[in-house]
Amino acid sequence: MKTKIKPNHFYQRINKELLVLTGISLGIFLFLLFFQPFTLDKFDFNNQLLFLFGIGAILFVFTGLIRVGLPLWFQGGPAKNIHAPFPPHVSGFIILILNAVALSFYLRYVGSVPVTFYLIFKVVFICMIPPLILRVYDMLEDLKKQNEWYLEENKRLQAQIQHLRENNSNDNITLISENGREKYDFPVMNVVMIRSADNYVEIIYKEGERLKKQLLRNRLKHIEHQTIQYSSFIRCHRTCIVNLHHTDDLIRYQNNYWLNIKDFPEKVPVSRQYLMRIKESITAKKG
């Protein structure tokens, strides 16, 4: 069973569709008026305007029939996709054929224009304009919807990340030595960074307003596994893991990137391997 959209929203889409068709028809009318691809010697200027207006009306009616009228008739009312039941390329082809046939008869029997191969070529060329423009329009609308979906998804993910950070910030993290004989507990919010120091890691943490250091015999890649459940910890370099709660800005100097850490006198290097993730995390934090 197809999900139906709200009638007001549906009719807004119909109005938008008709507005686009009106713009296309008006554009073709002006094109014919200025370039005059058809010989209309039997008409004076005012009648030429009416005749060309009739061409625009034909294109509007037959294109609107396929784009709006026929789908409504098949679906019996407001539905999720007003361009069903035809795929876009089939719909465009039907629009081209109907418009070309209708325009050829109109030129022959109303405009008394002799039907030649060159005339048919010009008719087909003109009748290709509406489906091509509508195809581009549909693609832009799809891209717009995708962009809106990605923005909403990004907001949702940022909210989840923020929620995890807020929850994790109240937890304690336990860091264990390689042989398991030493372990240290720290509030997550207090750990500023963890960096490698030969066969040890150096844990830099806050106690009150002061920064302190604690050495723990382990390798940084093992410590990274111990911090992975805490979303605020992120690897920024082969030698360092930082806590996003304490990061300030990402700066670039020449071809290198560095992190400023609040109340920490040194700049922390950022590898290109981790650069994109760092940028995304800092953007999400500020957002």
N, C-alpha and C positions, 0 to 999 in steps of 0.2 A: 504493500500500500504506500503510495507516494505522500510525502509530507507536504502539506499545503502551507503557503506563506500567508501572512496577514493581507486581507484585501486592500487596505490602504497602501501598503508597501507595493503590492502587485500593481495597482493602478498608477502609482508613481513611476514604476518601471515602464508601463505601457505608454504613459505620457512622454517619458524620456525617449522611448523608441520612436514614437511618432514625431517628436521634435527633431531627432536625427534624420528621419526620412524627409521631413520638410526641408531641412537644410540641404540635403543631397539634391532634392528636386529643384530647389531654388538655384543651387550652384550650376546644375545642368542647364536650366533656363538661361542663366546669364552667359554660360559658355556658348550656347547656341545663338544667343542674341549678338554677341560680339564677333564670333568667328564664322557664323552663317554657313554651316557645312551643307545645307540643303538649299536648292534653288526654289524660291517662293515668289516668282515674278507676278503671279496672278493676284497677289495680295498687296494692298497698300500697307503702310507702316503699322497702323493700328491693328489691322487684321493679322499682320505677321506676329505682333505681340500676343494676340489671342491664340494663334496657332501654336506658337512656341510654348505658351503657357499650357496648352493642351498636352504637349509632349511631356512637360514636367508633371502634369496631373496623372497621365497614364503611368509613368514610372512610379509615382507615389502610390497609386491605387494597387498596381500589381505587386509591387515590392511589399507594401503593407499587408496585402492579402496573404502572402507567404510568411512574412515575419511575425504577423500578429493574428490576423483573422483565422488562418487555417489551424494553427496550434490551439487557439481557443475553441474552435469547433471540434477538434479531435479530443480535447481534454475536458470540455464541458465546463470551463470556468477557470478561476485563478489557480495556477499550479506552480510548482517549483521552478520549472524551466519553460519560459514562454517560447523558446526556439525549437522545442520538440514538435513533431515526431521525426524531423529529418536531421541528419548530421549536417554540419556547416557547409561542406563542399557540395552536398546534394541540394541543400536549400539555395545556395548561390547559383548552381546550374539551372535550377527550375526558374529562379528569378530572371536569369539571363534569357532563357528560351521564351518565357511568357512576354517579357518586355520587348524582345526583338520581334516576335510575331505581331504583337499589338501595335508596335511602332511602325512596322512595315505596312500594315493595312491602313493605319492612320495617314501615313505619307502618301500612299497610293490613292486612296478613295476620298480623303478629305483635302489633302494638299495637291492632288493630281501630279505628284512627282513620279517620273518614269522609274520603274524598278530595274536597276542594273546591278551587276556584280559589285561595282564600286559603292553603290548606295547601300547594299546589304553589308558590305565591309564597315562602312561608317556607322550603320545602325548597330551592328554587333559591338563595335568599339564603344559607342555611347552607352549601350545597355550593360557593358561590363563594369562601368563605373560604380553603380550602386552596390553590387555584391562585393566588389573589391574593397570599397570604403567600409561596408558593414563588417567584412571579415577583419579588417584592421581594428575597427571599433570593438568588436567582440574580444579580440586578443588583448586590447588595452583594458577592457572591463575585467577580463580574467586576471590580468596582472594586478589590477587595482584590488580585486578581491583577495588575491594571494598575499599582497602586501599588507592588507588589513588583517588577514589571518595571522601572518608572521608577527605583526606588531602586537596583536592580542596574545599570541603564544609567548612572545618575549616578555610581556608584562607578567604573564602567569608564572613563567620560569623565574623571573626576578623576585616575584613575591615568595615563591617557594624557597629560593636561595636565601632571601632575607629571613624567612621563618626558620630555616635550618640554622642560620648563623645565630639568631637570637636564642634558639634552644641550646645550641652547642656552647654558646658563650657562658652559660651557667654551669657547664659540666667541668669535670676535672679530666685531665689527660695524664695517663701513666706512661712514662718512657722507661724502657727496660734495656739493660745492657745486653751485649751479645751472648754472654754466658748465663744470663738470667739471674745473676747474684745481686745485681744492683737495680733498683727501681726508684724513680722519683715521680711524685704526683705534683701537678701544677694546675691551677685554674686555667682554662683555655684562654681566657682574656689576658692572663698575665704573661704568657709566652710571646715574646717578640719575634724571635727567629731561632732556627737551629742550623748550624753550619758545621761543615766537616773540619776536623783538626787532626790530620794524620790518621792514626788508628782510633781516634776518639771523635765524638761530636761535641760541639760547644752549644749549650742551651743558654740563650740569652733571655732573661725574664725580668719582669718588674716585681719589685717588692716595695709597696708604697709608691713613692715617687722616684725610687732609685732603680737603676739597671744593675742586675747581677748576672754572673755567669756560673755555669755548672758543667763540668766535663763528665762525659759518660762514654765508656768504652763500647763503641758500636760503629757501624758504617751507616752513612746517610741514607742509602737505599733501604736498609732495614728499618730505620727510623721513619722513613716515608710511609712504609706499610703500617706503622703504628699510628700515624696521623691521618690516614686516608679517610677514616670515618668522620673526620671533622672538616667541614667544608671551608672553614676559614684558613686552613693551612694549604699552601700552594708552592710547588717547586718553581723556582725562578732561575736556577743556575745549577750546574752539576755539584756545586759546593754549598748550596744554601736552600733552605725552605723558610718561607716567611709566613707570618700571620697577617692576613688582610686587615684585621682590626687595627693594626699599627702602621699600615702603609699610608703614605701621603700622596705623592705624585710620582708618575713615571716620566723621566726626563731623558732626552737624547743629547749626547755630546759626540760630535763627529759621527762615526758609524756605530757607536756603542750606546746601549740603553742601561739606565740605572734607576733604582728605586730609592726614593727618600723615605726613611723610616722615622716616625715621630720620636723626638727626644734621643735619637741615636746619631752619633757624630759621623758615622761612616756611610757612604753610599753603597748600596748593595747591587752588584752586577746582575744583569738580566741577559740570559742567552737567547739567541734568535729561535732556538728550539722551543722555548717556553713563552716567547714574546706575545703571540696571539692570545694565548690563554690568560696571560697577565693583563693585557689590554681589556679583554672582555670582562674579567673579574673586577677590575678597577671601575670600568664603566657601569657595571651592574651595582657596584657598591655606592657610587655617586648617584645613580638613578633611583 
